[in-house]
Structure formats: structure tokens, C-alpha cells
Amino acid sequence: MANPGYIMVDCGGLDLNDSAEQEITGLYNRAKEAIATGKPCYAINCVMSDMPCTPVSVVAWDQGTDGIIATGHVLRITIAADDGVTVTNLVAG
């Protein structure tokens, strides 16, 4: 049976253009709750070098003790249980 609707996850100002670890308070729990719904997820309240960006469609999965991995377009976002977040551009050289 289909699970209609979608989830918007507040990323608390996450800079998608910054590869240094960022601390986004509460993001791990928000992402975990979103995954549990089984619905499509959109990351909101993100920036690209201080410029707001539109909601980003993401696929997210829980890696257990390794945290949560989310991918959107060419980005891999790793969210640790301590709310440390690392963004990796998968095509940047």
C-alpha cells in the first residue's frame, strides 16, 4: 500500500557547500524520525555558501552506529549521532 505525502526535514542552516564538519543540533533525531515514516524526504533550511537554496530531495538510510547517510543530487550528507554533519560532493575533483 502506498504511503502518501512527504516529509520536510529542517536542516538548521546546513551549508551544502562546506566540506568541514558542521554541528546541527537535533538533525540526527529529525532525520531518524523522517526515515521511520517511510515517506519521501526533502531537506529544507539549507544554504550554499550563505545563499538559501530550495528544498533538496534526499534519499536517507540509517547505518546504525555509523550514523545516517543521505544523498541528494551529487552530495552525500553524513549525520552522526552527536549531530556532527559532513557534506561530501561526490563529483568534485
N, C-alpha and C positions, 0 to 999 in steps of 0.2 A: 504494500500500500504506500502511496506517495506521502511525503511529509511536507506539506505546502509551506511556503513562506521562506524567509531567510533571516539571518542573524547579522547585526551590525556590531562589531567589536570595537569599543573605544580604545585606541592605541595610545592615548595620553600624550600626543605630540611627538611620537616616534619619528625620527629623521631617517627616511629610507635611503638617503644619500650618504650616511655616515657609517663607516665600517667599524668604528670603535664601539666597544660595549656601552650600551646605554641602560640606565635603570629606569624602568617604567613601572611605578608602584601599582600592584594589583593586576598587571597584564596577564601573568601566568594563570591566575584563577579565572579571569574573564575568558581567556582562550579555552581553558579546560571546560568551562560551562558551555561555551559555544559548541565545542566538538560534541559534547554529550547530547545536544539537541538533534544531531543528525541532519541539520539543515545547511544549505549553502551559506558561506560566511563572507562578509565584506569587512575589511579593515578601514575604520574611519578615524579622523583626527590624526592623520599622518602629515608630514611635511617632506619636501625635497629641498634641502638646504634653506630652511626657514620660509619656503613658499608653500602655502597649503596645496594639497593635491586631492583629487577626487577619491571617493571610496575605491579601494583596491580589492578585487575579487581574489580570495585566497583559498587554497586547499590546505587544511591543517590536520595533523595527526599527533597523537600523544606517544612519545618514545619512552614513557616510564621515567626512570631515574635520569635519563639523558635530556629530559625536558620536552618541549613541544616544538615541532618543526612546522612552519607554514611557508608555502611557496606562492608567489604572486608574480605573474609575468616573468621577469628574469631575476627575481630576488628570492633568496632563501632567508627566512627570518627564524632564528633560533631563540626560543624563550626558555630560560632556566627557571627552576622552581623558586629561586631567590629574586626573580623579576629582572635579572640581567638579560638584555636583549642584544643580539648581534645580527646585523644585516650583511649578507654577502651577495654581491652582484655576480651572478653565475656566468656572465659573458664578458665582464670587464677583464682586460688583459694586463 
